[in-house]
């Protein structure tokens, strides 16, 4: 999870920069500029994270060996979590856009739904599939 969250670190950095820009554009009613900013940020984040994702996808065991030789059993889980973070980038800065445009209640509902889905998936998948089930539930 920590390795996959290295990809997420970039998302957090971008969101902190994008949040005030989205708020200002929303206040101005500049919808086209908001769309352009969101699309360009996705492209830049994708360019920056695709190499990391590709390395995780091609050599997951190598990265897990840094922690312990026993962790290489979780290489499938690392790839699944990395795919989840890639999907997170591809979906764009939706959460920040919702928060900066006065849709906090929608965001709250989304976060609650995601938490319940992840919890339910964990209850269903972890007993049968172990760490791979946990990766799917987290993704």
C-alpha positions in Angstrom: 0.0 0.0 0.0 2.8 2.4 0.8 4.5 1.9 -2.5 1.2 2.4 -4.4 0.5 5.5 -2.4 3.7 7.0 -3.8 1.6 7.6 -6.9 -1.1 9.1 -4.7 1.5 11.6 -3.3 1.5 13.4 -6.7 -2.3 13.6 -6.7 -2.2 15.2 -3.2 0.4 17.7 -4.4 -1.6 18.6 -7.5 -4.8 19.0 -5.5 -3.2 21.5 -3.1 -2.2 23.6 -6.1 -5.4 23.1 -8.0 -7.9 23.8 -5.2 -7.6 27.6 -5.0 -7.5 27.8 -8.8 -10.8 25.8 -9.2 -12.4 28.0 -6.5 -11.4 31.2 -8.3 -12.6 29.9 -11.7 -15.8 28.7 -10.2 -16.4 32.1 -8.6 -15.8 33.7 -12.0 -18.1 31.2 -13.8 -15.2 30.2 -16.0 -16.4 26.6 -16.8 -14.4 26.1 -19.9 -11.2 27.1 -18.1 -12.0 24.8 -15.2 -12.5 21.9 -17.7 -9.2 22.8 -19.4 -7.4 23.0 -16.1 -8.8 19.6 -15.0 -7.8 18.0 -18.3 -4.3 19.4 -18.4 -3.7 18.4 -14.8 -4.8 14.8 -15.6 -2.4 14.7 -18.6 0.5 16.1 -16.5 -0.1 13.7 -13.6 -0.4 10.8 -16.0 2.9 11.7 -17.7 4.6 11.9 -14.3 3.1 8.7 -12.9 3.1 6.4 -15.9 6.8 5.6 -15.5 6.4 4.6 -11.8 3.3 2.6 -12.7 5.1 0.8 -15.5 8.0 -0.1 -13.2 5.6 -1.4 -10.5 3.7 -3.4 -13.2 6.9 -4.9 -14.8 9.0 -5.3 -11.6 6.8 -5.5 -8.5 9.1 -8.1 -6.8 12.1 -5.7 -7.1 10.3 -3.0 -5.2 8.9 -5.3 -2.5 12.4 -6.8 -2.0 13.4 -3.5 -0.5 11.3 -4.3 2.5 11.8 -8.1 2.8 12.1 -11.1 0.6 8.8 -12.4 2.1 7.0 -9.4 0.7 7.4 -10.6 -2.9 4.3 -12.8 -2.3 2.4 -9.5 -2.5 3.5 -8.5 -6.0 0.0 -9.1 -7.4 -1.4 -6.9 -4.7 1.1 -4.1 -5.5 0.0 -4.2 -9.2 -3.7 -4.1 -8.3 -3.1 -1.1 -6.0 -1.1 0.7 -8.6 -3.9 0.2 -11.1 -6.3 1.7 -8.6 -4.1 4.8 -8.3 -3.8 5.0 -12.0 -7.6 4.9 -12.3 -7.7 7.6 -9.6 -5.5 9.8 -11.7 -7.5 9.1 -14.9 -10.7 10.1 -13.2 -9.3 13.6 -12.6 -9.4 16.0 -9.6 -13.2 15.3 -9.1 -13.1 15.5 -5.3 -11.4 18.9 -5.3 -13.7 20.2 -8.0 -16.7 19.2 -5.9 -15.3 20.7 -2.7 -14.3 24.0 -4.4 -17.6 24.5 -6.2 -19.9 24.2 -3.2 -20.8 20.5 -3.6 -19.5 19.3 -0.2 -22.6 17.2 0.5 -22.1 15.3 -2.7 -18.4 14.7 -1.8 -19.5 13.5 1.7 -21.9 11.0 0.1 -19.2 9.8 -2.3 -16.7 9.3 0.5 -19.2 7.5 2.6 -20.3 5.3 -0.3 -16.6 4.5 -1.1 -15.8 3.7 2.5 -18.8 1.3 2.8 -18.0 -0.3 -0.5 -14.3 -0.8 0.5 -15.4 -2.2 3.9 -17.9 -4.6 2.3 -15.4 -5.7 -0.3 -12.8 -6.3 2.5 -15.3 -8.5 4.4 -16.1 -10.5 1.3 -12.6 -10.7 -0.4 -10.0 -10.9 2.4 -11.1 -14.2 4.0 -11.0 -15.9 0.6 -8.2 -14.2 -1.2 -6.0 -12.8 1.5 -3.7 -9.9 0.6 -5.0 -9.8 -3.0 -8.5 -9.5 -1.7 -7.4 -6.7 0.5 -5.8 -5.0 -2.5 -9.1 -5.3 -4.5 -11.1 -4.0 -1.6 -8.8 -1.0 -1.2 -8.8 -0.3 -4.9 
